[in-house]
Amino acid sequence: MSAVPYPREKSIALLTDMLRIRRLEEKAAELYGAGKIRGFLHLYIGEEAVAAGCMPAIAAGDNVVATYREHGHALLRGVPMGAIMAEMYGKREGCSRGRGGSMHLFDAARRFYGGNAIVAGGLPLATGLALASLLKKESRVTVCFFGEGAVAEGAFHESMNLAQLWKLPVAFFCENNLYAMGTALARSESQTDLCIKAAAFGMATLKVDGMDVVATHDAATKACAHVRSGAGPMFVEFQTYRFRAHSMFDPDLYRDKKEIEEWKKRGPIHTFSARLKAQDHLSEAQFLDIDARVMREVDEAAALAEAGTWEPVEDLTRDVYTT
């Protein structure tokens, strides 16, 4: 068990971020079961180390584009937990005024541009944002999160090609959880080394243990520095695993239950907290105190969403444009 190379304050912040994501997602699952949240719901449980490690490496002025499994990214980008929960409820207090739901979290002020329901849909958007930054001569990185299923889409190859061709300031962060919806990577991709696909475009690549928040943070820091230096785009593959089904509608029959249990042994929260305890940066009492504070935040967010207001029927056509 390797020591965590960060000061205690930074280490506790990373642990807290992972716990905030985990408890938010667990509460969302509970509320979905109670019929409070409807539609599609994709949980990030098991993958917390990626968002927790990456977000502190991304500057406030940078752009972030995410997928439909984006609650954790939005939360750590600074979107209030209450606004996220209210959006999942479909209430006006949500970050997208209740119109987007779980898959379309958005916050322009924080430069968080989705939440995109289409597989690989965020890749062209990120490429366009990066092109705009280049043309404006801005010192701004665009970070695009996507799953390995997006690698099979044409939009991935088009975006990677243009990003490298034009040396755009974009970091492509692939969250490889091995199952694009319900299909194992080896059943859909003849080349399962995703870094090789990115390298085919001449792009710098990096493969990372996505269950280790130290590894993810170091990799994200390196990637953002590479892109910000003007060296062009970079592709990072975070090898991770979701402990829950693809969505709340998914019976999850395509994975061996033993495989899930084996991955849970590498769970990012308990392995990281164990490392911190081993070097006397954390006690069990301190862990429980952090968790209790996080649970209070989650309960307050749920209460805000529950007390929120529905958009009136009269606003149904608001922001709808025709030609």
N, C-alpha and C positions, 0 to 999 in steps of 0.2 A: 504494500500500500504506500504509494508515493506521497510525500508531503505536499500540501497546497502552498505554492510559492508567493502568495499574496499576503498583505497585511490583514490582520484579523477583521478590521472594519469592512474591507472590500470583500473578504470571504463571506462574512455574515450577510452582506448585501446580496451577493449572488444566491446564497441559500434562501434568503427571504423572497427573492424574485421567483425562484422555482416553486416555493410553497404558495405564493400568491396565485400563480398559474394553476397549480394542482387543485387548490381548494376552490377556486373559481369554477374550474371545469367540473369538479365533483358536484358543486351546487347546481350548475347548469343541468347536469344529468338528472339530479333529483327533481328539479323544477320541470324538466321535460316530462318526466314520468308522471308528474302531477297535473300535466296539461297546461301549465303556465307558459311554457315555451313551445312553439309549434314550428312546423316546417322542417328543414334539414338542420342537423346539429352534428358537427364534426369535432370530436374532442382531441386535445393535444396531450393527454395523459401518457407519460412515458418519454415524451420528446422535449420536456421542459428545459433541458440543458442547452438546447440549440438557441432558443429565443433568449434565455437568460444570459448566455455567454456572448451572443452577438450584439444585443441591443446596447450595452454600455460602450461598445466599440464604434457605434455609429453616432456621428455628431448631430446636434440639434438641427443644423441647417441642411442635413442630407435628406434625400428622399427614400422612403421605404414603400415597397410594393409587396403584398403578401397574397396568400391563397385563401381558400375558404376555411382552412383550419388555422385561423388567424387570431383567435381571442388573446392568446399569450403575447403575440407580437404587438397587438394594439395596446394591451395593458402596460407592457414594459416600455412602449414608446411614449407613454404618458397619458393615454386616454383614460379618464377616470373609470374605475370599476363600475360605478353606478350607471354611467352612460353606456357602458358595454352591456350590462345586464338589462337596462331599459330597452336597448335596441333589440336584444333577443326576445323581449316581451312584445315588441312592436309598439312601444310607447313613444310619445313625442319627446320625452326627455332623453331618448337614445341619441347616440352620436350621429346617426343618419336620420333623425326624427322619426324613427320607427319604421321607415320605409325599406330599409335594406335587410334587416334581420341578421341572423348569425353570420351569414356568408359575406355580408357587405358592410363591414365596419369601415368607417372613413372619417378622417379628421384632417382637413386641409391645413389648419393652423399648425398642426404638428407634423405636417408633410407626410402623413400616413395615407397613402392612396390605395386603400383596399387591402384585403377583402375582395377577391375576384372569384366568382363561382365557376368560371370556365377553366378547365384544365389547360395550363400554359397561357391563359389569357393575360396574365400579368407581365409576361416576358416582353411582348412588343411595347407595352406601356412603359416599362422600365427603360427599354432601349430608346424610346422617344424622349423620355424625361432626361436621359443622359445626353442625348443629342442636343436638346435645348440648352442644357448646362454648358456643353462644349461651345456652342455657337455664341452664347452670352458671355463666354469666358469666366464662368463662375467656378469657384473652388468648392464644388459640391459633388458628392458621391451619391449615386443611386444604388440602393441595395434591393435585390429582387429575391424573395423567397419562393420556392416552388418544390413540389414533390418529384420523385423520380418518374412518375407517370407522365409528367410533362415532357420528358426527354424523348418520348416516342412521337411527339407532335411536331408538325412542320414548323410551327411558330418558334419552337426552341431553336431549330437549326437556322432559320432565317434571322432570328435575333442575335444568336451567337456570331453568325457570319458578319452581319453589319457592325456589331459592337467591336469585333476585332479589326475589321477592315478600316473603320473610322477611328479606332483607338478611343472608344467612348469611355467615360468615367463611370463604369457600372460594375458592381460585384454581383455575380450570380451565385446564390446560396441554395444548393440543392439539398433538401431534407429527404434523404433516402431511407424510408421506413420499410422497404422491401416489398410492399404490396400496394400497387396502384389500384385503389379501391379494393378489388378482391382477386387480383391476378399477381402471382409471384413474378418478380423481376425476370427470372430465368425463363419464364413461359412467354414473355412478351418481347424480350430484347436478346438478340443474338450476341451482342457485346454487353456484358454486365458491368464492366469497368467503366463507369460513367466519366471518369477523368479522361479516358482515352478519347471519348466522343468530343469533349471540349478541346483537347489537345489537337484534334484533327483540324481545328480552325486556327491553330497557332497560338492558342490562349494559354496563359499561365494557369496551372491547376494545383489543387491541394486536396488530399483525402484526410478526413478527420474522424476520430471517435466521437460520435455525436451524443454519447451517453455520459461524457466527461465534460463538465462545465468549464474546467480549466483549459482543456484542449480546444473547446469551441471558442472560448474567449480569446485565446492566443491566436487562433486561426483567423477569426474575424478581424482582430486588430491588425494582423499582418496583411490581410486582403484589402482592408480599407486604406491602409498606408500605401500599398502598392498602387491602387487605383488613383488615390489622391495625388500621388507623385507625378502623374501624367504618363505612367508606363502602360496604360491601356487597361482593358477589363481583366477580371480574374474569375475563375470558376472554383468553388469550394464544394466538395461533397461531404456532407455530414451524415455519417452512417448511424442511424437511430432506429427506433422501433416504437410503434404505438401499442399500448397495452389494451386499449379498448378497440371495438370494432370500427370500421371505416366511418360509419355514421350510426345514428340511433336506429336506423331502419335495417341495418346490416346484421344478419344472423351469425356472421363470422364463422362459417362452416369450412372455409378454405385453409385454415391454419390448424396445426396440431396444438392442442392445449399444452402439451409438454414444452413446445417451443416457446410459447408465451411465458410460461413459468420460468424457463431458463433465462429469458431476457429480463424478467423482473428482478432477477438476482443482481443485474447490472443497473438497476433503477438509479437515475441520476441524483435523486434526493437523498436516499439512505446511504449510498456509497460516498457521496460528498460529505455528508454530515459525519459519517464514520471517520473519514480522513481528518476532519476538523477536531473531532473528539480525541483522536490519537495524538494530536500535537497540542492538546490543551487549549484550543481556540474555541471550544464549545463543550458545554455540559448538557446532560439530558434535560435538566431543569430549564436551561436557557433555550434549548430547542423547543420545549413545550410552551415557553413564554412567547417565543416568536410565532409559533403556530396559533396560539390563542389570539394574538393581536391580528394575525391574518384572518382568522375566522370571524372576528368582530367586523373587519372591513367587508368580508363577504356577506355577512348578515345585513349590514347596513346597505350594501348595494342591492340586495334582494328586496329589502324593505322599500328602497327608493323606487325600484321598478314596479313593485306591487302597488304603490301609491301613485304611480305615474298616470298620465292622462292619455286617452286615445285621441287620435287626430279626428276632427269632425268630418262628417261626410261631405260637407260643403267644400272641403279642401282636396277632394279626390282628384281634381284635375290640376291642382297647383303644381307648377314646374313640369307640366306635360306640354310639349310643343308639337305643333303640326305645321306642315307647309302646304 
